[in-house]
Amino acid sequence: MKKILMLTLLILAAMVTGCGNDDSAADDTLKVMLGSNVVSLDASQATDSVSFELIADCIDGLTQLDSHGKAIPAVAESFEVSEDGKTYTFHLRDAKWANGDEVTAEDFVFAWRRHCLESTKYAYIMGSTVANIKNADAVTKKEAAPETLGVSAPDSKTLVVELDAPVSFFPALMTFPAFYPVNEKFYNSLAAGTYGTSPETFLSNGAFMLTEYLPGSANIQLKKNDSYWNASNVALKNLQYQVVSSSDNALTAFKNGTLNLATVNGNQVESVKNDADLSKNLEITPTGLLEYLSFNQDPKNHHAGALANVNLRLAISNAIDRESLVNNYVTNGSIATYTAIPVNFAANAETGKFFAEDQKQFSEYVSFDVEKAQRFLDAAKSELGKDTFDLDIIYANDGGDTVIKVVQAIKEQVEKNLPGVTLNLQPMPKAEYLDRVTTNSYDIAITNWAPDYDDPMTFLTLWTTEGCEICEHWSNADYDKIIADCTSGELATNYSERWSAMYDAEEILLRNAVIAPLYTGANANLVSEKAKGVEFHSVAIERVYKNVK
């Protein structure tokens, strides 16, 4: 009996001690859901918000976002701008890489030149449609040497950036990963093509550093970077990411404590709202993301290039019930959208009104009107000499279950409201999907874009002839001219006229049905009461953990 009693006490003691240790470890680790896999940790190759979030966890740029989404100093302790707004001089603080190297101005020069030379999908952000860095367009096109790019390092602590035209949001733009530094010596020590593919090939200067990562992995581990310049204000010891594409699984994982931060949608949102305990953890946050259909107008495309016909594109757009999509399938606070700019985004500095506040201003081209959609379809049939259209719609099947429900609903609505139009759903892995949309290998793609900076131009530049990531095979000289005038031309410094001109550009875009806007995104987040200080943003980096306690 004594032996049995002693053994029982030892087991109980071990259980108590074990639980205490586990709880302690859990308190030091924030367990976060990712809706899809990381595409790349190389900022010159990344194009998705998941990759950008991981990069921003580990690397600081010149500026960073505060809790209100405003740009504040990061590696740049201060900066000055010239009277004409075309020269920025950034003064770097004493910051180090995780290997002990000093973060220098040369690291930024190297990274920006490399971005212009190697980025295939985001190189335009340096150029005349966005950042306006001197000579960026020529360097990107290999028409000028990288040394001619308007960025220089007079000394290790001073970075000088020359612009071709003033950019009012330039300091905020520096929060975006495309403008982050890369340690040149470290990069050059790696085998070609391996940068950012493992903890050993990725160097941090930010709040966290990689400890476990493989491309395509469903589990990613980060830990606090003690070499970070602001490490004394970072309380979080460990950050664990888990890829969970199903909302059902996300809710289960949050309930059992496997996740401290999860995103739910569909029926799970209502389930959470109706649960007295879980509802206390629910936080709806706008993302600024625009979900839309992209129509590839390449005449060589499927079905003899039928989508090159504007009336067919207009027919499809007006046959979609966007309110039904957000109310019955997305159900996470997303808002039906009828403009090319998302709702509640980019407030006018003079009036305070959001750019897309009037959601009916382009209703002639974007609405839910079955009769009008059928008139457009009749016109398309007459012009093309066809009565039926068999079109493919592609989407990433590892990006969560919401997109699957939405494309199925769109297929049902379009085929019901437009007799003769068939949409064939083509699911595929995210990497294949991104390759298809960037190489014009699709008919229709359901896609999205999250803003890189707080200005309508972060969307409008997508559809210029030179500036798009998703190439709809559309080019319009009038549209290109307006965008050029607003970014580097005569309208760049006239705020009210620039604002008005951007509406003119949007009207051209929607009149030509280059895209069919669907909804402005939101996230229904479940946040554990243990996690205080998670920051949610609608621009650039959606989630920030530096101030989590």
C-alpha positions as CSV (number, residue, x, y, z in Angstrom):
1,M,0.0,0.0,0.0
2,K,2.9,2.3,0.9
3,K,4.5,1.6,-2.5
4,I,1.3,2.2,-4.3
5,L,0.7,5.5,-2.4
6,M,4.2,6.7,-3.0
7,L,4.0,5.9,-6.7
8,T,0.6,7.7,-6.9
9,L,2.1,10.8,-5.2
10,L,5.1,10.8,-7.5
11,I,2.9,10.5,-10.6
12,L,0.7,13.4,-9.4
13,A,3.8,15.5,-8.6
14,A,5.2,14.9,-12.1
15,M,1.8,15.8,-13.6
16,V,1.6,19.1,-11.7
17,T,5.2,19.9,-12.5
18,G,4.7,19.0,-16.2
19,C,1.6,21.1,-16.5
20,G,3.3,24.0,-14.9
21,N,6.2,23.8,-17.3
22,D,3.8,23.4,-20.3
23,D,1.8,26.5,-19.2
24,S,4.9,28.5,-18.8
25,A,6.1,27.5,-22.3
26,A,2.6,28.3,-23.7
27,D,2.7,31.7,-22.0
28,D,5.9,32.5,-23.8
29,T,4.6,31.4,-27.3
30,L,1.9,33.1,-29.4
31,K,0.4,30.5,-31.6
32,V,-1.0,32.1,-34.8
33,M,-3.0,30.7,-37.7
34,L,-1.9,31.3,-41.3
35,G,-4.6,30.8,-44.0
36,S,-2.1,29.7,-46.6
37,N,1.5,28.8,-47.0
38,V,4.3,31.3,-47.3
39,V,5.3,31.8,-50.9
40,S,8.7,33.4,-50.3
41,L,10.7,35.0,-47.6
42,D,12.7,37.0,-50.2
43,A,11.1,40.4,-50.3
44,S,12.1,40.7,-54.0
45,Q,10.0,37.6,-54.8
46,A,7.1,37.7,-52.3
47,T,3.7,38.9,-53.5
48,D,1.3,37.7,-50.9
49,S,0.3,39.1,-47.5
50,V,1.3,35.9,-45.6
51,S,4.9,36.1,-46.9
52,F,5.0,39.9,-46.2
53,E,3.9,39.3,-42.6
54,L,6.6,36.8,-41.9
55,I,9.3,39.1,-43.5
56,A,8.1,42.0,-41.4
57,D,8.3,39.9,-38.2
58,C,12.0,39.5,-38.9
59,I,13.2,42.6,-40.7
60,D,12.8,46.3,-40.0
61,G,12.8,48.9,-42.7
62,L,13.4,52.6,-42.5
63,T,9.9,53.1,-40.9
64,Q,7.3,50.9,-39.3
65,L,3.6,51.1,-38.5
66,D,2.4,52.2,-35.1
67,S,-0.7,50.8,-33.5
68,H,-2.8,53.3,-35.4
69,G,-1.3,52.4,-38.8
70,K,0.8,55.5,-39.1
71,A,4.5,55.4,-40.2
72,I,7.0,56.0,-37.4
73,P,10.8,55.6,-37.2
74,A,12.3,52.2,-37.3
75,V,15.9,51.7,-38.5
76,A,15.8,55.3,-39.6
77,E,15.8,57.4,-36.4
78,S,15.0,60.5,-38.3
79,F,14.8,62.0,-41.9
80,E,14.7,65.3,-43.7
81,V,13.0,66.0,-47.1
82,S,14.1,68.8,-49.5
83,E,11.9,71.8,-50.2
84,D,10.9,70.4,-53.6
85,G,10.0,67.0,-52.0
86,K,12.3,65.1,-54.2
87,T,15.2,64.3,-51.9
88,Y,15.0,62.3,-48.7
89,T,17.9,62.0,-46.3
90,F,17.5,59.2,-43.7
91,H,19.7,59.0,-40.6
92,L,20.0,55.4,-39.3
93,R,20.1,54.5,-35.7
94,D,22.6,52.0,-34.1
95,A,20.9,48.7,-35.2
96,K,22.4,45.3,-35.7
97,W,21.7,42.2,-37.7
98,A,21.2,39.0,-35.7
99,N,24.8,37.9,-36.6
100,G,26.2,41.1,-35.0
101,D,26.8,43.0,-38.1
102,E,25.8,46.7,-38.1
103,V,22.8,47.6,-40.2
104,T,24.1,50.1,-42.7
105,A,22.9,52.5,-45.4
106,E,24.7,50.2,-47.9
107,D,22.4,47.4,-46.9
108,F,19.4,49.4,-48.2
109,V,21.3,50.4,-51.4
110,F,22.1,46.8,-52.1
111,A,18.6,45.6,-51.4
112,W,16.9,48.3,-53.5
113,R,19.2,47.8,-56.5
114,R,18.7,44.0,-56.2
115,H,14.9,44.5,-56.1
116,C,15.0,46.4,-59.3
117,L,17.1,43.8,-61.0
118,E,15.5,40.6,-59.7
119,S,11.9,41.3,-58.8
120,T,9.6,40.1,-61.6
121,K,6.3,41.0,-60.0
122,Y,6.9,43.9,-57.7
123,A,9.7,45.8,-59.4
124,Y,7.3,48.5,-60.6
125,I,6.9,49.7,-57.0
126,M,10.3,51.4,-57.1
127,G,9.4,53.2,-60.3
128,S,7.3,56.0,-61.8
129,T,3.9,54.6,-60.9
130,V,4.6,54.4,-57.2
131,A,7.9,55.4,-55.4
132,N,9.3,57.4,-58.2
133,I,12.9,56.6,-57.3
134,K,15.2,58.2,-59.8
135,N,16.1,55.9,-62.7
136,A,14.2,53.0,-61.2
137,D,12.3,52.3,-64.4
138,A,15.5,52.3,-66.5
139,V,17.3,50.0,-64.0
140,T,14.4,47.6,-63.9
141,K,14.3,47.3,-67.7
142,K,18.1,46.8,-67.7
143,E,18.4,50.0,-69.7
144,A,20.7,51.6,-67.0
145,A,23.2,50.3,-64.6
146,P,22.0,49.6,-61.0
147,E,24.5,52.2,-59.7
148,T,22.4,54.9,-61.4
149,L,19.4,54.2,-59.1
150,G,18.6,57.2,-57.0
151,V,19.7,55.8,-53.7
152,S,23.2,56.3,-52.2
153,A,25.1,55.9,-48.9
154,P,27.4,58.9,-48.2
155,D,28.3,57.0,-45.0
156,S,27.1,54.0,-43.1
157,K,24.5,55.9,-41.2
158,T,23.1,58.1,-44.0
159,L,20.8,57.1,-46.8
160,V,20.0,59.6,-49.5
161,V,17.0,58.9,-51.8
162,E,16.4,61.0,-54.9
163,L,13.0,61.0,-56.6
164,D,11.9,62.0,-60.0
165,A,8.7,63.6,-58.6
166,P,7.4,64.2,-55.0
167,V,5.5,61.3,-53.4
168,S,3.4,62.5,-50.5
169,F,3.2,59.0,-48.9
170,F,6.9,58.1,-49.3
171,P,7.7,57.7,-45.6
172,A,4.7,55.4,-45.2
173,L,5.7,53.5,-48.3
174,M,9.0,52.6,-46.5
175,T,7.1,50.3,-44.1
176,F,6.5,47.9,-47.1
177,P,8.9,44.9,-47.3
178,A,10.1,45.7,-50.9
179,F,12.1,48.6,-49.3
180,Y,13.6,46.5,-46.5
181,P,17.4,46.1,-46.3
182,V,19.4,42.9,-47.1
183,N,22.9,42.3,-45.5
184,E,25.0,42.2,-48.7
185,K,27.9,40.2,-47.1
186,F,25.5,37.6,-45.8
187,Y,23.6,37.3,-49.0
188,N,26.8,36.9,-51.1
189,S,27.9,34.1,-48.8
190,L,24.9,31.9,-49.7
191,A,24.5,29.5,-52.6
192,A,22.6,31.0,-55.5
193,G,18.8,30.8,-55.0
194,T,18.9,29.8,-51.4
195,Y,18.3,33.1,-49.7
196,G,15.3,32.9,-47.4
197,T,14.8,29.1,-47.7
198,S,15.8,28.2,-44.2
199,P,16.7,29.8,-40.8
200,E,20.4,29.5,-41.8
201,T,19.8,31.4,-45.1
202,F,17.7,34.2,-43.7
203,L,19.1,37.0,-41.5
204,S,17.0,39.2,-39.2
205,N,17.4,42.7,-38.0
206,G,13.9,42.9,-36.6
207,A,12.0,41.8,-33.5
208,F,12.0,38.1,-34.3
209,M,14.2,35.5,-36.1
210,L,13.5,32.2,-37.7
211,T,14.2,29.0,-35.8
212,E,12.2,26.5,-37.9
213,Y,11.2,26.9,-41.5
214,L,11.1,24.9,-44.7
215,P,9.4,26.2,-47.9
216,G,5.8,24.8,-48.0
217,S,5.9,23.8,-44.3
218,A,2.7,24.0,-42.3
219,N,4.6,24.9,-39.1
220,I,7.0,27.9,-38.7
221,Q,8.8,28.8,-35.5
222,L,10.2,32.2,-34.6
223,K,11.9,33.5,-31.4
224,K,12.7,36.9,-30.1
225,N,15.8,38.5,-31.6
226,D,17.9,39.7,-28.7
227,S,20.0,41.8,-31.2
228,Y,17.0,43.9,-32.2
229,W,17.5,47.6,-31.6
230,N,14.3,47.8,-29.6
231,A,14.5,44.3,-28.0
232,S,13.9,45.8,-24.5
233,N,10.4,46.6,-25.5
234,V,9.6,43.2,-27.1
235,A,8.0,40.9,-24.4
236,L,7.0,38.0,-26.7
237,K,9.6,35.2,-26.5
238,N,8.3,32.8,-29.2
239,L,6.0,33.0,-32.2
240,Q,4.6,29.8,-33.8
241,Y,2.7,29.9,-37.1
242,Q,0.5,27.0,-38.2
243,V,-1.1,26.8,-41.7
244,V,-4.8,26.0,-41.2
245,S,-6.9,26.4,-44.4
246,S,-10.2,25.2,-43.0
247,S,-12.3,27.5,-40.8
248,D,-13.8,24.5,-39.0
249,N,-10.3,23.4,-38.1
250,A,-9.3,26.9,-37.0
251,L,-12.2,27.2,-34.7
252,T,-11.5,23.7,-33.1
253,A,-7.8,24.6,-32.7
254,F,-8.7,27.9,-31.0
255,K,-11.1,26.2,-28.6
256,N,-8.5,23.6,-27.5
257,G,-5.7,26.1,-27.2
258,T,-3.7,25.0,-30.2
259,L,-4.1,28.5,-31.6
260,N,-4.2,31.8,-29.7
261,L,-5.0,33.8,-32.8
262,A,-7.3,32.4,-35.5
263,T,-9.4,33.6,-38.4
264,V,-12.9,32.2,-39.0
265,N,-15.5,32.7,-41.6
266,G,-18.8,31.3,-42.9
267,N,-21.0,29.4,-40.4
268,Q,-18.2,29.5,-37.8
269,V,-18.6,33.3,-37.4
270,E,-22.3,32.9,-36.4
271,S,-21.4,30.0,-34.2
272,V,-18.9,32.2,-32.4
273,K,-21.3,35.1,-32.1
274,N,-23.9,32.8,-30.5
275,D,-21.4,31.4,-27.9
276,A,-21.3,33.6,-24.8
277,D,-17.7,32.7,-24.0
278,L,-16.2,32.6,-27.5
279,S,-17.9,35.9,-28.6
280,K,-15.7,37.7,-26.0
281,N,-12.7,36.7,-28.1
282,L,-14.1,37.9,-31.5
283,E,-12.6,40.9,-33.1
284,I,-13.8,42.0,-36.6
285,T,-11.1,44.0,-38.3
286,P,-11.1,45.6,-41.8
287,T,-8.3,44.6,-44.1
288,G,-8.4,47.1,-47.0
289,L,-8.3,44.0,-49.2
290,L,-10.3,44.1,-52.5
291,E,-11.5,40.7,-53.7
292,Y,-12.3,40.8,-57.5
293,L,-12.6,38.8,-60.7
294,S,-9.8,39.5,-63.2
295,F,-10.7,39.0,-66.9
296,N,-7.9,38.0,-69.2
297,Q,-8.5,39.8,-72.5
298,D,-5.8,38.1,-74.5
299,P,-7.4,37.4,-77.9
300,K,-5.5,34.1,-78.0
301,N,-7.2,32.9,-74.8
302,H,-9.7,30.1,-74.3
303,H,-12.9,30.1,-76.5
304,A,-11.3,32.3,-79.2
305,G,-10.6,35.2,-76.8
306,A,-14.3,35.8,-76.1
307,L,-13.3,37.8,-72.9
308,A,-11.8,40.4,-75.2
309,N,-15.4,41.5,-75.7
310,V,-16.3,44.2,-73.2
311,N,-20.0,43.3,-73.2
312,L,-19.3,39.8,-72.1
313,R,-17.2,41.0,-69.3
314,L,-19.9,43.6,-68.3
315,A,-22.6,40.8,-68.5
316,I,-20.7,38.6,-66.0
317,S,-20.0,41.5,-63.6
318,N,-23.6,42.6,-63.5
319,A,-24.9,39.0,-63.0
320,I,-23.2,38.7,-59.6
321,D,-25.1,39.3,-56.4
322,R,-22.4,40.7,-54.2
323,E,-24.6,41.2,-51.2
324,S,-25.5,37.5,-51.2
325,L,-21.8,36.6,-51.4
326,V,-20.8,38.5,-48.3
327,N,-24.0,37.7,-46.3
328,N,-24.2,34.0,-47.1
329,Y,-20.7,32.8,-47.9
330,V,-18.1,35.1,-46.5
331,T,-20.0,36.3,-43.4
332,N,-17.0,37.8,-41.6
333,G,-17.8,41.5,-41.9
334,S,-16.7,41.9,-45.5
335,I,-18.6,44.6,-47.5
336,A,-20.1,44.2,-51.0
337,T,-18.1,46.5,-53.3
338,Y,-18.9,48.1,-56.6
339,T,-15.7,50.2,-57.1
340,A,-12.1,49.4,-58.0
341,I,-11.1,50.9,-54.6
342,P,-12.1,49.2,-51.4
343,V,-14.7,50.7,-49.0
344,N,-13.4,52.6,-46.0
345,F,-9.9,53.1,-47.4
346,A,-7.8,56.1,-48.3
347,A,-9.4,59.1,-46.6
348,N,-9.2,62.5,-48.4
349,A,-6.9,64.7,-46.4
350,E,-9.1,67.8,-47.3
351,T,-12.6,66.4,-46.9
352,G,-12.0,63.3,-44.6
353,K,-14.2,61.2,-46.9
354,F,-13.0,57.8,-48.0
355,F,-12.2,57.6,-51.7
356,A,-14.9,54.9,-52.4
357,E,-17.5,56.3,-50.1
358,D,-20.0,56.6,-53.0
359,Q,-20.6,53.0,-53.9
360,K,-23.2,53.9,-56.6
361,Q,-21.0,56.3,-58.7
362,F,-20.2,53.6,-61.2
363,S,-23.5,51.7,-61.1
364,E,-23.8,52.0,-64.8
365,Y,-21.0,49.5,-65.2
366,V,-21.0,47.6,-61.9
367,S,-24.2,46.5,-60.2
368,F,-26.4,43.4,-59.6
369,D,-29.0,43.8,-62.4
370,V,-30.0,40.6,-64.2
371,E,-31.9,42.4,-67.0
372,K,-29.0,44.7,-67.7
373,A,-26.6,41.8,-67.5
374,Q,-28.7,39.9,-70.1
375,R,-28.7,42.9,-72.4
376,F,-24.9,43.0,-72.2
377,L,-24.9,39.3,-73.0
378,D,-27.1,39.7,-76.0
379,A,-24.8,42.4,-77.3
380,A,-21.8,40.1,-76.8
381,K,-23.5,37.2,-78.6
382,S,-24.3,39.5,-81.6
383,E,-20.8,40.9,-81.8
384,L,-19.1,37.6,-81.4
385,G,-21.5,35.5,-83.5
386,K,-21.8,33.0,-80.6
387,D,-24.6,31.8,-78.4
388,T,-22.6,29.9,-75.8
389,F,-19.5,30.7,-73.8
390,D,-17.5,28.0,-71.9
391,L,-15.0,29.8,-69.6
392,D,-12.6,28.6,-66.9
393,I,-12.3,30.4,-63.6
394,I,-9.1,29.6,-61.6
395,Y,-8.5,29.9,-57.9
396,A,-6.1,28.7,-55.2
397,N,-7.6,25.7,-53.3
398,D,-5.2,26.0,-50.4
399,G,-6.2,29.6,-49.5
400,G,-9.0,28.7,-47.2
401,D,-12.6,27.4,-47.7
402,T,-14.2,30.8,-48.2
403,V,-12.8,31.2,-51.7
404,I,-14.2,27.8,-52.6
405,K,-17.7,28.8,-51.4
406,V,-17.5,32.1,-53.2
407,V,-16.5,30.7,-56.6
408,Q,-19.1,28.1,-56.4
409,A,-21.7,30.8,-55.7
410,I,-20.5,32.9,-58.5
411,K,-20.7,29.9,-60.9
412,E,-24.3,29.3,-59.8
413,Q,-25.3,32.9,-60.1
414,V,-23.7,33.5,-63.5
415,E,-25.0,30.3,-65.1
416,K,-28.5,31.0,-63.8
417,N,-28.6,34.7,-64.8
418,L,-26.8,34.4,-68.1
419,P,-28.1,31.5,-70.2
420,G,-25.4,30.2,-72.5
421,V,-22.5,31.1,-70.1
422,T,-20.7,28.2,-68.4
423,L,-18.0,28.7,-65.8
424,N,-15.7,25.8,-65.2
425,L,-14.0,25.9,-61.8
426,Q,-10.3,25.1,-61.8
427,P,-8.8,24.7,-58.3
428,M,-5.0,24.5,-57.9
429,P,-2.2,25.0,-55.4
430,K,-1.4,28.6,-54.6
431,A,2.1,28.5,-56.3
432,E,0.6,27.2,-59.5
433,Y,-2.2,29.8,-59.3
434,L,0.2,32.7,-58.9
435,D,2.2,31.4,-61.9
436,R,-1.0,31.2,-64.0
437,V,-2.2,34.7,-63.2
438,T,1.2,36.3,-63.8
439,T,1.8,34.5,-67.2
440,N,-1.7,35.2,-68.7
441,S,-2.6,31.5,-68.5
442,Y,-6.2,31.9,-67.4
443,D,-9.6,33.1,-68.6
444,I,-11.0,34.4,-65.3
445,A,-9.2,34.5,-61.9
446,I,-10.7,35.2,-58.6
447,T,-8.0,37.2,-56.9
448,N,-7.4,40.0,-54.4
449,W,-5.1,42.8,-53.6
450,A,-4.2,44.3,-50.3
451,P,-3.0,47.9,-50.2
452,D,0.7,48.5,-49.9
453,Y,0.2,52.1,-48.8
454,D,-2.7,54.4,-47.9
455,D,-3.5,55.9,-51.2
456,P,-5.9,54.9,-54.1
457,M,-2.9,54.6,-56.4
458,T,-1.8,51.3,-54.6
459,F,-4.7,49.8,-56.6
460,L,-4.9,52.0,-59.7
461,T,-1.3,51.3,-60.7
462,L,-2.1,47.6,-61.0
463,W,-3.9,48.1,-64.3
464,T,-1.4,50.3,-66.1
465,T,0.3,48.8,-69.1
466,E,3.6,48.4,-67.3
467,G,2.6,48.2,-63.7
468,C,0.5,45.1,-63.2
469,E,1.2,42.0,-61.3
470,I,-1.9,40.2,-62.6
471,C,-1.8,41.0,-66.3
472,E,-5.3,41.1,-67.7
473,H,-3.8,41.8,-71.2
474,W,-5.5,45.2,-71.2
475,S,-3.8,48.5,-72.1
476,N,-5.4,51.9,-72.4
477,A,-3.4,55.0,-73.3
478,D,-5.8,57.4,-71.6
479,Y,-5.7,55.4,-68.4
480,D,-1.9,55.2,-68.4
481,K,-1.6,59.0,-69.0
482,I,-3.9,59.8,-66.0
483,I,-1.9,57.5,-63.7
484,A,1.4,59.0,-65.0
485,D,0.1,62.6,-64.4
486,C,-0.9,61.7,-60.9
487,T,2.3,60.0,-59.9
488,S,5.1,61.9,-61.7
489,G,3.4,64.5,-63.9
490,E,1.6,67.8,-63.6
491,L,-1.0,66.5,-61.1
492,A,1.5,64.9,-58.7
493,T,1.7,68.0,-56.5
494,N,-1.9,69.3,-56.8
495,Y,-3.9,67.3,-54.2
496,S,-7.5,68.1,-55.2
497,E,-6.9,67.8,-59.0
498,R,-5.0,64.5,-58.5
499,W,-7.9,63.1,-56.4
500,S,-10.4,64.0,-59.1
501,A,-8.2,62.6,-61.8
502,M,-8.0,59.2,-60.0
503,Y,-11.8,59.0,-60.3
504,D,-11.5,59.5,-64.0
505,A,-9.0,56.6,-64.2
506,E,-11.4,54.4,-62.2
507,E,-14.2,55.2,-64.5
508,I,-12.2,54.1,-67.5
509,L,-11.2,50.9,-65.7
510,L,-14.8,49.9,-64.8
511,R,-16.4,51.1,-68.0
512,N,-14.0,48.6,-69.7
513,A,-14.8,45.9,-67.1
514,V,-11.2,45.1,-66.7
515,I,-12.2,43.6,-63.4
516,A,-15.4,42.8,-61.5
517,P,-15.1,44.1,-57.9
518,L,-16.7,41.7,-55.4
519,Y,-16.1,42.8,-51.8
520,T,-13.9,44.6,-49.4
521,G,-12.3,42.1,-47.0
522,A,-12.5,41.9,-43.3
523,N,-11.2,39.3,-40.8
524,A,-13.2,37.7,-38.0
525,N,-10.4,37.1,-35.6
526,L,-10.5,35.0,-32.5
527,V,-7.9,36.4,-30.1
528,S,-7.0,34.7,-26.8
529,E,-7.4,36.8,-23.7
530,K,-3.8,35.8,-23.0
531,A,-2.6,37.8,-26.1
532,K,-2.6,41.5,-25.4
533,G,-1.3,44.0,-28.0
534,V,-1.8,42.2,-31.3
535,E,-2.1,45.0,-33.9
536,F,-4.3,44.8,-37.0
537,H,-3.7,47.0,-40.0
538,S,-5.5,47.6,-43.2
539,V,-2.4,48.7,-45.1
540,A,0.9,47.0,-45.9
541,I,1.3,44.5,-43.0
542,E,-2.0,43.1,-41.7
543,R,-0.8,41.8,-38.3
544,V,2.1,43.0,-36.1
545,Y,3.3,41.3,-32.9
546,K,6.1,43.5,-31.6
547,N,4.0,44.8,-28.8
548,V,2.3,41.6,-27.7
549,K,2.4,40.8,-24.1
